[in-house]
Amino acid sequence: MEELFIIENQKQRIINFLETNKDSFKTKECTIGIDSAVDKIVRLVKNKSQDNEKVFFHKMSEFGSHIIEKSGKSCGVEIAESFTKLGGNAPIMSNALGILNVKVNCVSPLGFPEMEPVFKELSDNCTLYSIGNPAYTTAIEFDDGKIMLGQVEYLDKIDWNTLKDILGLDKIKRFFAHSDVIGLVNWSCMLNLNNIFNAILDEVIVNHNVNKSQIIFFDVSDFSKRSNKDICEALELINKFNKYYKVILGLNENEAILLYKALFNKSEPTDLSKLGQTIYDYLSIDTLVVHTLTNSIAFEHSKIVEVPSLFVQEPKLSTGGGDNFNVGLCFGQLVGLNMEDSLYTANATSGYYVRNAQSPSIEQLIETLENWDDLMEIPE
């Protein structure tokens, strides 16, 4: 009972802080980039009832078994489109931060020469800098995960020269000098991000004073198609940013497992906290955060904190759930919460999103924290 009281008291303290300071968040500035996608969200039809009601594949394993059974034969699967929305880690994060009243510079390939209509939905708090054309993604949703089918050839064309030619070096320097949070996300889908990281270190922040109140958040995404050499080079570059900023690396469970195998070439430990600690000890950054469907763990210097996720059995929308977790995490850090409190804002932001298929306002974030216990579901 004492532990429960501490948790409830902590959440109330976070709520009180957000309510008291919510008008000041609009003075904060973030720069997020540099990927984007137009996401088509679909479900796969398993069968139909006599009255033509669709029955979907609910579990990824269920669909996997169906495909295995059809090996050596042909089969057809009906796709039921739910909707099309803005996608890519950077636009989703930018939009969600903007809804939380943060000023955002969204540097992404949003369409060229004309912007894709779907990106015009981005929050009014976002200033848009389009650097090319987006990827196109079909997101196959299941209750326990998703399969992202991406066409990313446009993203492969974006390199450091693209950014300098379109934005200009002075504007890029301003972003890195004045942003409270910088998000460099979706490394796996941006073929030239190592080249861009190198150039930022050499041309943009080489004379930047150490400022640990400024945060750079990195998200590598599912990098299973990238080589170990590429990921190790990326990690070396991410370590170098720690000389100038507070660096946070965010991983979901799958990414943490892939990274462990890439770094150590052996099977991962079953205990996620041991896996995360081993990765963190290898890196030279301030913070590593690993999040799963049921919990999230942060490793920061000598401290480890863990917070349960706001799990939901049947999410209304899971695509973008991880990005909204990252937004809640960065938002908590941006407004001055400690890491454990930031994990609560991260899980509340993600929990609201997957239940409502939209990112929360500050009032909705507070309401989610207030109703935490009622919203919590137990995994089957």
N, C-alpha and C positions, 0 to 999 in steps of 0.2 A: 504493500500500500504506500510506503514511503517513496519508493521509486516512481510509482504512478503519479503521486503528488508533485514530485520534482518535474516530471515531464509536462504535466498540466500547467504548472507554474511557469515553466520555460516557454511554452506556447503562448500563454497569456502575456508574458513579457514581450515576445516578438510582436504580438498583435498590438499591444499598447504602443510600442515603438513605431510601427508602421502607421497607425492611426495618427499619432502625434506629428510625424514627419512627412506625411504623404504629399504635402504641397511643395516640399523642398526637392523632391526627386527630379523635377523638370529642369533643375539647374545642372544635372549630371549629363555627361556626354559620352556616347559610345561610338566606336567605329567597328563595323562587322563586315567581313568579306571572306572569300571572294567568289563563292560558287553560286549557282542558282539552278532551279529546275521548274518546269511546269508539271505538276503531279496530277495524274489521273488515278483516282482511287477506285478500286474494283473489288468485288467478291467473286468467288468461283462457285458455280452452281453444281451441287451434287446430284440432285434430282428435283422433280416437280410433283406436287400432289395433283389429284384429279381436277381440282379447281384452279390449277396453274399457279399455285403458290410455290415460290422457290425455296428449296432447302439447300443451304450453303455448306461447304466444307468448313467446319468450325476450327479444327486443329490442323496444324501443319503436318503432323504425322499421319493424319487421316488422308490428306491429299497425297502425301508421299507414298503411302501404301497403295493408293489408287494408281499412281503412275508406275510403280514397280510391277503391279499386276498386269499392266498393259505392255510391259517390255517385250519387244519382238513383234508387236502388233501396232495398229494405229488406233488413236482415240481422239475424241473431240471434247473440249471442255467449254461450257458456256460462261462468258464473262458478263457479269451484271455491273455496269458502271454506276457508282454512287454519285460522284461529282468530280470536277476538276478544280484545282486550287493552286495557289502559289506554293512553290516548293524549293528545295535546296536548304541546306542548314543556315546559310547567311540570311536569306529573306525571311525564313520562319523566325529566326532569332531576332532579327531587326524589327519585325512586325510585333512580336510579343513584348519586346522591351519598349517599343513605342506606345503600346497599349498601357504599359505601366507608367506612362508619363515621363519616360526618359528620352532625351534628344538623341537621335541615332543618325549616323552616316552609314547608309547601306551601299557598299561598293560591290556590285555584282553584275554579271552579264544578264541584264533584264530585257534585252532585245535591241537590235540595231539594224537599220536606222530608227525604226519605230519600236517603242516599248510594247512588250506583250501585254494585252489587256488585263490579264490576271494579276499582274504586279501593280496595277493602279489601285488595288485593294489595300496596299500597304498603309500602315498607320500614318495619319497626318503629321506625326512627330518624326517621321523618317524623311531625311533628305536623300534623294536617289542619285546615284552615280553609275550609269550603265557603262559597262566595259566590253560588251559583246552580246552574243546570243546565248540563251540558256540551254541546259540539258532538258530532255523530255523523259519523264519517268512514269511507268505504270506500276503502281503500288498495289500488290495483291494482299489484301488484309485477311488475317485469321484472328481468332480470339486470343491466341497465344503468341502472336508474332506477325511478321510480314515478309514478303519477298519483293525486293525492289528491282524492277527491270529497267535499266537506264540506257539511254542513248546520249553519250557524253562527248561526241566528237567536237562539238563547238567549244567545250571547256578545254579540250586539249590544245586549242590554238592560243589560249591566253597565257602570256608570259610576262616577264618584268618589263620588256619594251612596250607591251600593250598598255600596262598601267602607266608608265611614264608618258607615253604619247597621248593618252586620253586624259589623264588626270593632271599631269605635270608633277615634277619632283617636289616643288614647293608645297603643293597641296598635300601630297603624301607625307612630307615632313611635318606639316601642321597636324595631321591626324595622329601621328605617333607622339607628338609633343604635347598635345592638349587633351586627348581623350582619356577619360577616367578608366574605361575598359576598352580593350581592343580584342576582337574575336577573329582568329584566323582558323577557319573551320573547313571540314570536309577535305582533309588532305588526300584521302584515297582517290577522290574523283578529279582532283586537280593535278594533272600530270606534271606541271612545271612549278609546283609550290616549293620544292627544295631550291630551285633556281631563284624564286622570288624571296624566300627566307634569306638566302645568302646575300642577295642584293640589298634587302632592307638592313641587314647587319652592316654591310660595307658602305652603303651610300646614304642611309637615312638616319640611323641611330648610333653611328660610330662614336659621336661625341656627346651622346645623351647622358645626362647625369643620372646616377642611380636614384630611382624613385619607386620604392616598394608600395607606395600608395596607388600607383598606376598598375593595372592588372592586364596581362595578356593571357587570354584563354585559348587553348589549342584543343581541337577535336580532330582525331585522325579518321574517324568513321571506319567502316568495315574494309580493311586493307588486304583482304585475302588474295586479291589479284595482283598485289604489288610485291616486289622482290624483298627479301630480307635486307639486301644491300640498301635499297631505297629507304626502308623504314629505319634502319640504323643511322643512316645519314640524316634523316629528318629529326631523330631524337638528339643527335649531336648538335644540330642547329637550334632546336628548342632549348637545350641546355644553355646555349650561348645567350639567349634572350634573358635568362635569369640574372645575368650580370647587370641588367638595366631596369627590369620590371619585376613585379611579383608574377610568377608564371604558374598557371593552373592547367594541368592536363586532365581532360575528362575522357573516361572510357566506359562503355557499357560492358556487360559481362562477356559477350562474345569477343569484343575487341581486346579485353584484358587477357583472355585465354590465348588469342592469336598472338598478342604481343609477347606474352610469356614464352610461347613456343619459339617465336622468332629470335628472341634474345638468348634463350638458354637451351634450345634444341632438346627439350625433354618434356614429358607429360606434366601437365599442370597439377598442383596440389588440389585436393578436393575442397579445402578450406579457402574461401575467397579472400579472407583477410590475410592469410599467409602468402597467397599469390600476389595480392596487391602490395604487401610490404616488400616482397622480393623485387618487384618492378620498381617501387619507389626508391629502394636502397641503391638500385642500379643507376637511377637518374640523378641529375643535379638541379632539381627544380624545387620550388617552395611547396607545392601541393599536388597530390594525385587524388582524383576522385573516381571511384568505381561504383556504378549504379546498376541494379538489376530490377526485375519486376517487383521484387519483394523487399529490397533494402538498398541502402547506399552507404558507402564507407569512404571516409576522407583520411588521407595520410598527410600530415603536415608537421615537418620537423620531427620531434619526438612524440607527437601526439596522434592517436587514432580515435576517430569518432564515428559512430554508426547510428543511423536513423532508419526506421521502417519506411517503406514506400506506401503511398496511398493506393494499394492494389485494387483493381477492379476486374471481375471475372469476364465481363463482356464489354470491352471498350467501344465507345461510339466511333472513335478514330484513334488509331495507334500511330500512324505515320505523322511524325512531328513531335511525338511524346518525349523522345530523348532530347530534342532541341529545346523543348519547353522546360525540361529538367535543367538543362544548361543555362537557360535564361534565368530561372529562379535562383540558381546557384550564383551566377554573376550578379544578379540584382541584389541578393543578400550581401555579397561582398562589396558591391558598389555603394550601398547605403550605410555600411559600417557594422554589419552584423558579424559575429564570429563564425567560424567554419561550421560548427554544429548547428547554430541557428540558420545558417545559409542552406544547410541540407534540408531543413524543414521548409523554407521558402521554395527550394528546388522541387521537393516532392509535392508540395501543395500546388505549385504552378503546373507541373506535369499531371497531377491527379485531376485538377480541374479540366485541363485540356482534353484528356482521353475520355472523360465523361461527357463533355459538352461540345467537342469538335471545334473549339475555339479557345484562344488564349485569354486568361483572366485579366480584368482591370484590377487596380489596387484594391478596390472595394470587394471584388469577387475573391481575390487572393486572401484577404482578411477573413472573409466569410468561410472559405474553405478551411483555414486554420481553426476557426471557431467550431466547425462541425467535423473536425478530424475523426473523432472516435465513431461518429455515426456513419461516416463515409467509408471507413476501413472495412474491406472484405477479406475473408480468409481463403487462400488458394486451395483448390480442390486437391 
